[in-house]
Amino acid sequence: MVSYMDYTSPSTQYTFDVNTSPLFKKDSQNYINVLGINQLNTLENVSLLDIFMSTGNVVEPHYHQNAAELVYCISGSVVVSILNPFTKQLLNFKITPGQVANVPQGWWHYEIALEDNTHILAIFNAPTPQVVLGSDILRFTPANVMAHTYCLDENQWKETVAPVQPSTYIGPYTNCQRNAEYTYHSNHNQTYQQMQYVQQHPETPHVQPYRNVWW
């Protein structure tokens, strides 16, 4: 990458406090801070998201159109789920402190926290992380287009996606009316069993058909 930074300028920055750069905040345990070239002007081909989550919270399904993402676990544990567009398989990787999962550029993925005080870094090979969020796709694609394309009942589709809030980032919402505790715990045993398999066979990621979801 060619840098056009004037390193003689008094405005040149070499340090920054990422704690002062919020991207999204759900509550005191679930929030995202951002560092890119807009925060630190000497950055070149790198940026990051500093992500904090509690048990059962999800960085919503999304993809990054301009960068690959390396997810590094600092504390707690998280499942990084990646849809391989070539094999049509959903790959699930549990990572704990010191471990990483790599998401190629443009691949659909999401992260689920398995513990409180989970802290991960998402590191990008671009000066500004760009993102297309699943919540935005669901809310802003016209209902008649979805209904016509996928042979759906348009009114049922509208009713289904009505609770979706654009730019969710970390779900579920604090005002979610569904029984979140039941949904999480009913799926947690399945998740735990899958992760036990991953630990016993670390060279082989757990794979499930991409049409299935945990949440």
Order of alpha helices (4+ residues) and beta strands (2+ residues): beta-beta-beta-beta-beta-beta-beta-beta-beta-beta-beta-alpha-alpha-alpha-beta-alpha-beta
